[in-house]
Amino acid sequence: MSERIEIYDVTLRDGAQGPRIKFSSDDQLRIVAELDAFGVSYVEGGQPGSNPKAAELFARARDLDLKHAKMAAFGSTRHSKSAVEDDANIAALLEAETEVVTIFAKSSPTQVANVLRIDLDQNLTIIEESVAYLTAQGRRVFLDAEHFFDGYGEDSGYALAALEAAWRAGAEVLVLCDTNGGWVPWQIAEVTRAVRGKLPDAPLGIHVHNDSGCAVANTLSAVSAGATHVQGTINGYGERTGNANLSSVIPNLQLKMGLPVVEPEQLARLTHLSHLVAELANMTPRDSDPFVGRDAFTHKGGMHADAVKKLKTSYEHIVPELVGNRTHISVSEMSGRSSLLQKAAEFGMALDRDAPETKQVLQRVKELENEGYEFEGADASLELLLLKARGQHRSFFTLHGFRVSVERRDADSSTLAEATVKLELPNGDRMHTAAEGNGPVDALNNALRKALETTYPELCAVHLEDYKVRILDAQAATRAKTRVLIESSDGDDSWDTVGVSENIITASYIALLDSIEYKLLRTRGYED
Amino acid sequence: MSERIEIYDVTLRDGAQGPRIKFSSDDQLRIVAELDAFGVSYVEGGQPGSNPKAAELFARARDLDLKHAKMAAFGSTRHSKSAVEDDANIAALLEAETEVVTIFAKSSPTQVANVLRIDLDQNLTIIEESVAYLTAQGRRVFLDAEHFFDGYGEDSGYALAALEAAWRAGAEVLVLCDTNGGWVPWQIAEVTRAVRGKLPDAPLGIHVHNDSGCAVANTLSAVSAGATHVQGTINGYGERTGNANLSSVIPNLQLKMGLPVVEPEQLARLTHLSHLVAELANMTPRDSDPFVGRDAFTHKGGMHADAVKKLKTSYEHIVPELVGNRTHISVSEMSGRSSLLQKAAEFGMALDRDAPETKQVLQRVKELENEGYEFEGADASLELLLLKARGQHRSFFTLHGFRVSVERRDADSSTLAEATVKLELPNGDRMHTAAEGNGPVDALNNALRKALETTYPELCAVHLEDYKVRILDAQAATRAKTRVLIESSDGDDSWDTVGVSENIITASYIALLDSIEYKLLRTRGYED
């Protein structure tokens, strides 16, 4: 097990088949470059025979100066009715001009009989011919044995025969696929070990889906049983429940199993890589994701935070910085002075444990939390609070009022939302603006921006990334308090702010205001 | 391995510690009842010694008529400086009056030395005394051995001694915890097997966190090595990366490992249970979740969908209906006919499988779901839809418009919310009312009531019990769609309705309207 494990990324093929995931051609190129920098061995670009975008990617990727990764084109073995040299898919694979070609083949008798609807022997011939032909054209050929574990369970002899056909014909890696994703770790290990015994010289790969919720563990188990080639996607994107999540698999291989995969400085890019791919896929990053999630090393105040302070390893299985993540102490009701100090340090502020300002901020946080605020997900609002307590703050405008109205003329007509804002700028100018929106908060946001963007043009780059509403004490029903959480971004950076009020519009206004102030304090500082 | 596996649910304790998760007292009771119906053996209600809400839950849960589940209170062993009979936490555990008490204890020498800061022997004495005392008070005591796997790796003798101390003192189950969540399956299996060998008579439990992304597999591995008691949370909610996800663990145990856990008809409630808990936790259900996710059995058109048509098992590892889920062929296809028929039967309506009205309702449900509706938590809205399709509906008023405004005069003044409503009653009377409220929705609700209560006095008894807001497609920020869920009650009965719109006010109006119509249809029928 001391061999280097090679990572074969399928984010751009399997990952892109995930529901609601779409990468533009530019996104694809950027991901290829990032995966290369991160240190994966192979990047599967797609299936050129069935997807013209994949063919375009291969053409454009040829101009990339990849340091480490090789591009791989993906496609099926020849069609049962074509000669291999006339097969359109095989031709498309060759036209991709990649060093590596991965072809998928059936290894389960049921699949061959019911889906391909050909003889079992014919399938073996097709595999052998396809691999041999591609090898003869100078390609390194990897074989994805689809439904391998199902096939092995059905008829281990036939499943092995499919692998042997490819191996005889010159395939370089034999990839065992759990296409249905239904297997559990000890079964995966057992079968991998058995194949290892039958084909002792063939490098084995593993490609699993997450339908039983065990894809990461199944991948690790296959490696522990002798696989040296690992396929998966960043963040586990993929059809149905997704593929093996490389953002978990890679740190487990390297940090838990002690197997060399990438360089330590590359591993430290993992959190960045995961978030970037999420961003490009237009998927919200899952905060609870292992290793790379925003909450992966978050400790609520109180007992756990205390224990973490006493002994770092109390609730952290690895040093978060190894994967580019970090410890967060969330400031919440339970939290005391020490978590606030730690948080201030995160913001780069040295807060004195016994200073009056510390006491004052703690008092203020406690008051706000009693009102329903929670700073757990709103670092920017907390930082503003700290800055204000230290006097490092200034007013960018004075509100003289706002008004939001929502109107519907009759049962069937659409609803109109309009907002007006009246405010005074530091130079004495009074702005009075009006705007429409898709809802009251959108209208208010638009009117505020209209009033401020001429004076503070940097706000033009700011947009709202995420908007969350939580009703507190929901049982008070429409009289309950509302907490609004807003995530803003200026393209380079993102920040979270919070507002609480019985009135959802006021709560949204408070969070919008914090977002604007936070941005302006960062670009302009607190002194004029 | 033919023993029945007992499920110990910690959603209300560990789950509720997850970032941004909060359950109201009513939510907690509803979850207890649902877990009971689903067939879990134990429901951990919380830590009464540190959380007054948990104490309240135990008091209220005593009135529930649980068929299967036992309530368990959770807390620590006695403090090192208190006598066990004077310990405040132990007293709180007894006051919870649960049949089962679960106490957590340290089993890792490093933890004892650095976090508890007491002697190793003293820790063993504390465990033994605490268990013995609670047992003497007539409690069934389960021991959660915190950091057990870390402790076992450090000093297996000491980790075992901690278990033995509890076992000697009468603990009924010894639960091995991977508190840091950093272990991988074969290690978990190996340690569990070793403990099994040392303590052959003690029932062993498993409680793991998901920090390595292997919590489900780790749980299954422990069971394969002899554990018979399984802890976890619905949807894997919990601190950091969460706990073992019971929504994956349970079907794996039952369908993959062939171990009896719950009855088949209970297992078929799994998807519903998962979505209900997500809804109450105000968390977006993860579409890619194994077994219960909306995409778990979704096949995009083309090759896969074709293969699925030819051979159901091509891309489905289990029959989705076994867990209450189903196959989706296109990206978003809604409720199958059979679940709609089932639901109609629940409402006491006999719906003909092939009647045009059935087709029509299915079509309408599909359209609404594409718009972002979800009827999972809104039975009353679904029933209204069915009634309308059968013509069993009438109009109680015609809306001629509404208007809601929110106004703030300056930065410090309070915000005023006012609504006006214009509508026509069946007798031709036109009502035009105005009302204030604590927020725009409250004002709208008040104005609607004012217009209707003279004609329909039964509405006076109706009040809103709960109000939930979910932003769909949150990345569209304030332009995103909003789903509002309202629970209404008339004192005797309660019902849930839903509304979706880009505008939160409109979404709320739709849900309010359904609530009012539902009540009036029930009191007055659909014929005048």
Interface residues (C-beta under 8 A of the other chain):
Chain A: Q17 G18 P19 T110 Q111 N114 V115 H147 D150 T179 N180 G181 G182 V184 P185 W186 A189 N210 D211 S212 G213 C214 V216 A217 N218 L220 S221 S224 G236 E239 R240 T241 G242 N245 S248 V249 N252 K256 M257 N282 T284 R286 D287 S288 D289 P290 F291 G293 D295 A296 F297 T298 H299 K300 H304 A307 K310 L311 T313 S314 Y315 E316 H317 I318 S330 E376 G377 T398 L399 H400 G401 F402 R403 V404 S405 V406 E407 R408 R409 D410 A411 T415 A417 G437 N438 G439 P440 V441 D442 N445 H463 L464 E465 D466 Y467 K468 V469 R470 I471 D473 A474 Q475 A477 T478 R479 A480 T482 I486 S501 E502 N503 I504 I505 T506 S508 Y509
Chain B: Q17 G18 P19 R20 S24 D26 T110 Q111 N114 V115 H147 D150 T179 N180 G181 G182 V184 P185 W186 A189 N210 D211 S212 G213 C214 V216 A217 N218 L220 S221 S224 G236 E239 R240 T241 G242 N245 S248 V249 N252 K256 M257 N282 R286 D287 S288 D289 P290 F291 G293 D295 A296 F297 T298 H299 K300 H304 A307 K310 L311 T313 S314 Y315 E316 H317 I318 V331 T398 L399 H400 G401 F402 R403 V404 S405 V406 E407 R408 R409 D410 A411 T415 A417 G437 N438 G439 P440 V441 D442 N445 H463 L464 E465 D466 Y467 K468 V469 R470 I471 A474 Q475 A477 T478 R479 A480 T482 I486 E487 S501 E502 N503 I504 I505 T506 S508 Y509
